[in-house]
Amino acid sequence: MLPSSSRVPKVGLVLTGGGARAAYQVGVLQAIAAMLPKRTRTPFPVICGTSAGAFNAAVLAISARNFQEGVRRLSGVWENAHVNQAYRTDPLGVYANAIRWLASLLFGSVKNQGATSLLDNSPLAQLLENSLPLQSIQKSIDTGALHALGITAWGYTSGQSVTFYQGADSIRSWKRERRIGVAVPIEIEHLLASSAIPLLFPAVRLNREYFGDGSMRQLAPLSPALHLGADRVLVIGVRKIEETQPERVKVDTYPTLAQIGGHIMSSIFLDNLYVDLERLQRINRTLRMIPEEKMRNHDMPLRQIQHMVISPSVEFTEIAQQHAATLPHTIRLFYRAIGAMRRDGSSLLSYVLFEEPFCRALIDLGYQDTLPRKAELLRFLNAAPINGPTQADLSDAGIIRNPVPGIG
């Protein structure tokens, strides 16, 4: 059934995974915040996040009663990002953990004595504990500012993509092939599970099962937002959409571990989203060919979903290459050993480069990519425009723009 014209459509926000690439989402959100009146409620009553996007989604849900405040909180974290806030970078934390992990793989280990991942992300757990008052999510729901927050993780035993959601009582859980929705109060463990990149970060036990990064086998990334009640969907991607197919060139050197890892990361974080968008467009075209009366007569509760995608205009690997030297010395040695510091390994680097210069560059890119689409965005959000963001408006929102060098 199509949304009734007597009510305002619920706009869903889909924030995908991508590690450090998720900083781009903050720039897009900064631009949207500057377009809207001060201290407005979130224009996204349905918010869904996966992996690093889960953190961004949770912050926006906490501050749903004041959208600019939520964006300001996100900006404060990402504009001052350092790798050691995501995982340990000291020699003991890096090399001792990696050696224990390799030993666990080769020889097995006594329970609780072997490392369960290549990197130790205990700093990330501490950061989330200190910065996220998750109890405010329910306040956002109770006041009507937020309809639902969905956080997706992947079960290692069941093989299911599970969307843990907290929302209005009217929402019903769902079960589809390899994907389900479960109503729970969102906690720090759900965010850590959703962002537990396989092999790099440890899986997280939730109830009876261990969970890892929600981007794994997430065959329908748009589905949770629709199940949670969204009538239209804004997707913030973290990959440049190529209009032409890349050239096939002859190579003589064997791919490095970083190059292989970069392709694995892309297949986990990026590919399913664009496949799902293509599927959505195809279904919309098909539904436009079917008269509404026929769908009603045959009890076909299908609807066209209006959607909008904002994606980078510049390939992130180029920016990552420019800022690789900002990583701590220990981490540079570690990544150099697997080829991540080389140009052909910069794809992997762009996922793990949680450093201020790189994140600020992505934020600035997201902001600049979004501003020219102001009229389109406001129509999509069904929001009343204001007379362009002034310097005072931007300052009040905490998002004064300081151009970051390094984006050619």
C-alpha positions in Angstrom: 0.0 0.0 0.0 1.3 3.5 -0.9 1.8 6.0 1.9 -1.4 8.0 2.6 -1.2 11.6 1.4 -2.7 12.6 4.7 0.5 11.9 6.6 4.1 12.9 6.2 6.2 10.0 4.8 8.7 8.5 7.1 12.2 9.0 5.7 14.7 6.3 6.5 18.4 6.9 6.7 20.7 4.0 5.7 24.3 4.3 6.9 26.5 1.6 5.5 29.7 0.1 6.8 33.2 0.9 5.7 35.5 1.4 8.7 37.2 4.9 8.5 35.3 5.6 5.3 32.2 6.3 7.4 33.7 9.7 8.1 32.2 10.7 4.7 28.7 10.2 6.2 29.4 12.9 8.8 30.2 15.5 6.1 26.9 14.7 4.3 25.0 15.0 7.6 26.8 18.3 8.3 25.5 19.7 5.0 22.0 18.5 5.7 22.1 20.0 9.2 23.1 23.4 7.7 20.1 23.3 5.4 17.5 22.8 8.1 16.2 25.2 10.8 18.1 25.3 14.1 17.4 22.8 16.8 15.0 20.8 14.6 14.1 17.2 15.1 15.8 14.6 13.0 14.4 14.5 9.5 15.0 10.7 9.7 12.5 9.0 12.0 13.9 5.6 10.9 17.7 5.2 11.2 19.6 2.1 10.2 23.4 1.5 10.7 25.8 -1.2 10.0 29.4 -1.6 11.0 31.0 1.9 11.5 27.7 3.3 10.3 26.1 1.7 13.4 28.0 4.2 15.6 26.8 7.1 13.5 23.3 5.8 13.5 23.3 5.4 17.3 24.5 9.0 17.9 21.8 10.4 15.6 19.1 8.3 17.4 20.3 9.5 20.8 20.0 13.1 19.6 16.9 12.7 17.5 15.2 15.6 19.3 17.9 17.9 18.1 19.4 16.9 14.8 22.1 19.6 14.8 23.2 18.4 18.3 23.6 14.8 17.0 25.7 16.0 14.0 27.8 18.1 16.3 28.5 15.0 18.5 29.5 13.0 15.5 31.7 15.7 14.2 33.5 16.0 17.5 34.5 12.3 17.4 35.4 12.0 13.7 37.2 15.3 13.3 39.5 14.3 16.2 39.9 10.7 15.3 43.0 8.7 16.0 43.8 5.0 15.2 44.4 4.4 18.9 40.8 5.2 19.7 39.7 2.3 17.5 42.4 -0.3 18.3 45.7 -0.6 20.2 48.7 0.8 18.4 51.5 0.3 20.9 54.0 -2.4 20.0 52.8 -4.8 22.7 49.2 -4.3 21.6 49.9 -4.8 17.9 52.7 -7.5 17.7 52.0 -9.5 20.8 48.3 -9.7 19.9 49.1 -10.7 16.3 51.6 -13.4 17.4 49.0 -14.8 19.9 46.4 -14.8 17.1 48.7 -16.6 14.7 49.6 -19.1 17.4 46.0 -19.7 18.1 45.4 -20.5 14.4 48.4 -22.8 14.1 48.4 -24.7 17.4 45.1 -24.0 19.0 45.0 -22.4 22.4 43.6 -22.9 25.9 40.4 -21.1 26.4 40.8 -17.3 27.1 44.6 -17.4 26.5 44.7 -17.0 22.8 44.0 -13.8 20.8 40.7 -14.0 18.9 41.5 -11.3 16.3 44.5 -9.7 14.6 43.9 -6.3 16.3 42.8 -5.4 19.9 39.8 -3.1 19.7 39.4 -2.6 23.4 40.0 1.2 22.9 36.8 1.4 20.7 34.8 -0.3 23.4 36.0 2.3 25.9 35.2 5.1 23.5 31.7 3.9 23.0 31.1 3.5 26.8 32.3 7.0 27.4 30.5 8.8 24.6 27.1 7.2 24.1 24.3 7.6 26.6 22.2 4.9 24.9 19.4 5.3 27.4 18.4 8.5 25.5 17.3 6.4 22.5 14.1 5.5 24.3 13.5 9.1 25.2 13.7 9.9 21.5 11.2 7.2 20.8 8.8 8.3 23.6 8.7 11.9 22.4 8.0 10.8 18.8 11.2 12.2 17.4 12.4 8.7 16.5 10.3 5.9 15.2 13.1 3.2 15.1 16.8 2.6 15.3 18.1 -0.6 13.6 21.6 -2.1 14.1 22.6 -5.1 11.9 25.1 -7.8 12.8 25.9 -11.2 11.4 25.6 -14.5 13.4 28.6 -16.8 12.9 26.6 -19.9 13.9 23.2 -19.2 12.4 24.5 -17.5 9.3 21.7 -15.0 9.7 21.8 -11.2 9.2 20.1 -10.0 12.3 18.8 -6.4 12.7 18.5 -5.6 16.4 16.0 -2.7 16.6 14.6 -0.4 19.2 11.5 1.4 18.2 7.8 2.2 18.4 5.4 -0.6 19.8 3.7 -0.8 16.4 6.7 -2.3 14.7 6.6 -6.1 14.3 9.7 -8.3 14.0 10.3 -10.0 10.7 11.8 -13.2 9.4 13.0 -13.6 5.8 15.6 -15.9 4.2 18.8 -15.5 6.2 17.7 -12.2 7.7 15.5 -11.4 10.7 14.6 -8.4 12.9 14.7 -8.7 16.7 13.4 -6.1 19.1 15.9 -5.3 21.9 17.2 -2.3 23.8 20.3 -1.2 21.8 23.5 -1.6 23.9 27.2 -1.0 23.4 27.6 -4.8 22.6 25.3 -4.5 19.6 27.5 -1.7 18.1 30.7 -3.6 18.8 29.2 -6.7 17.2 28.0 -4.8 14.1 31.5 -3.3 13.6 33.5 -6.5 14.3 35.4 -6.7 11.0 36.2 -10.4 10.4 39.7 -11.4 11.5 40.7 -7.8 12.4 38.3 -7.4 15.4 36.9 -10.0 17.8 33.4 -11.3 17.5 30.9 -10.4 20.2 28.6 -12.7 22.1 25.0 -11.6 22.1 22.7 -14.0 24.0 23.5 -17.5 22.6 25.6 -16.7 19.6 28.7 -14.8 18.5 28.2 -12.0 16.0 30.5 -10.2 13.6 30.4 -7.3 11.2 26.8 -6.7 9.9 28.0 -6.0 6.4 28.8 -9.7 5.9 26.2 -11.4 3.8 23.8 -8.5 4.2 22.1 -9.3 1.0 19.4 -6.6 1.3 20.9 -3.6 3.1 17.8 -1.5 2.4 15.3 -4.0 3.9 15.7 -3.1 7.6 14.7 0.5 7.0 11.6 -0.6 5.1 10.6 -3.2 7.7 11.0 -0.5 10.4 8.4 1.7 8.6 10.4 3.9 6.2 8.4 5.1 3.1 11.4 6.6 1.4 15.1 6.0 1.9 18.2 8.2 1.8 21.4 6.1 1.4 24.8 7.6 2.1 27.3 5.4 0.3 31.1 5.3 0.9 32.2 4.3 -2.6 32.5 6.4 -5.8 30.0 5.1 -8.3 31.9 4.4 -11.5 30.0 5.4 -14.7 32.3 3.2 -16.9 33.8 -0.2 -16.4 37.5 -0.1 -15.4 40.0 -1.0 -18.0 41.5 -4.5 -17.9 45.3 -4.3 -17.8 48.0 -6.9 -17.8 49.9 -7.3 -14.6 53.0 -9.3 -13.9 53.2 -9.1 -10.1 51.3 -11.3 -7.6 48.7 -9.3 -5.6 49.8 -8.3 -2.1 47.9 -9.4 1.1 46.7 -5.8 1.3 45.4 -5.8 -2.2 43.6 -9.0 -1.6 42.3 -7.7 1.7 41.1 -4.5 0.0 39.0 -6.5 -2.4 37.6 -8.7 0.4 36.7 -5.5 2.3 34.9 -4.0 -0.7 32.9 -7.2 -1.3 31.9 -7.2 2.4 31.1 -3.5 2.8 30.1 -2.1 -0.6 28.9 -4.5 -3.2 25.6 -5.7 -1.7 24.4 -2.1 -1.2 24.6 -1.2 -4.9 23.1 -4.6 -5.9 20.2 -3.9 -3.6 19.7 -0.4 -5.0 19.7 -1.8 -8.5 17.0 -4.3 -7.4 14.9 -1.6 -5.9 15.0 0.5 -9.1 14.0 -2.6 -11.1 11.0 -3.3 -8.8 9.9 0.3 -8.9 9.9 0.2 -12.7 7.9 -3.0 -12.7 5.3 -1.6 -10.2 4.9 1.5 -12.3 3.7 -0.8 -15.1 1.0 -2.4 -12.9 -2.2 -0.4 -12.3 -2.9 0.3 -8.6 -6.4 -1.1 -9.0 -5.0 -4.5 -10.1 -2.6 -4.6 -7.1 -5.5 -3.9 -4.7 -7.8 -6.5 -6.4 -5.1 -9.2 -6.1 -4.1 -8.2 -2.6 -0.5 -7.3 -3.5 0.8 -5.1 -0.7 3.6 -3.7 -2.8 4.7 -0.1 -3.0 7.2 1.9 -4.9 10.0 3.2 -2.6 11.4 6.6 -3.4 15.1 6.7 -2.7 18.1 9.0 -2.9 21.8 8.2 -2.9 24.7 10.4 -2.0 28.1 8.9 -2.8 31.6 10.2 -3.1 32.8 12.1 -6.1 36.4 11.1 -5.4 37.8 7.6 -4.9 38.8 7.2 -1.2 41.9 5.2 -2.1 43.5 8.4 -3.6 42.9 10.3 -0.3 44.1 7.4 1.8 47.4 7.3 -0.1 48.0 11.0 0.6 47.5 10.5 4.4 49.1 7.1 5.0 52.1 8.8 6.7 49.9 10.1 9.5 49.6 6.6 11.0 51.6 5.8 14.1 55.0 4.3 13.4 54.2 0.9 14.7 51.1 0.6 12.6 52.9 1.9 9.5 55.5 -1.0 9.9 52.7 -3.5 10.4 50.7 -2.3 7.3 53.9 -2.0 5.2 54.6 -5.7 5.9 51.4 -6.7 4.2 51.6 -4.1 1.4 49.0 -1.7 2.6 51.3 1.3 2.3 51.7 0.7 -1.4 49.4 2.3 -4.0 47.8 -1.1 -4.8 47.1 -1.6 -1.1 45.5 1.8 -0.4 42.0 0.3 -0.7 42.5 -1.7 2.5 44.2 1.3 4.0 41.1 3.5 3.5 39.1 1.2 5.8 41.5 1.3 8.7 43.0 4.8 8.5 41.2 6.3 11.6 43.4 9.4 11.6 42.3 13.0 11.9 43.7 14.3 8.5 42.1 11.5 6.5 38.8 11.6 8.4 38.6 15.4 8.0 39.3 15.1 4.3 36.4 12.6 3.9 34.1 14.9 6.0 34.9 17.9 3.8 34.3 15.8 0.7 30.9 14.7 2.0 30.0 18.2 2.8 31.0 19.5 -0.7 29.3 16.6 -2.5 26.0 17.4 -0.7 25.7 21.2 -0.9 24.9 21.3 -4.6 21.9 18.9 -4.0 20.2 21.2 -1.5 17.0 21.7 -3.4 16.7 18.0 -4.3 17.4 17.0 -0.7 14.8 19.4 0.8 12.2 18.1 -1.6 13.1 14.5 -0.7 12.9 15.3 3.1 9.7 17.2 2.6 11.4 20.0 4.6 10.9 23.7 4.5 14.0 25.4 3.2 15.7 28.3 4.9 17.6 31.2 3.2 20.9 29.5 2.9 23.2 28.6 5.8 24.9 31.7 7.2 28.2 31.7 9.0 26.2 32.1 12.3 24.0 29.2 11.5 27.0 27.0 10.8 28.7 28.1 14.0 25.5 27.5 16.0 25.4 23.9 14.6 29.0 23.4 15.5 30.0 22.7 11.9 32.0 25.7 10.6 33.8 24.6 7.5 37.5 24.6 7.5 38.7 23.4 4.0 41.1 20.5 4.4 44.0 20.3 1.9 44.7 17.2 0.0 41.6 16.7 -2.1 42.6 17.4 -5.6 
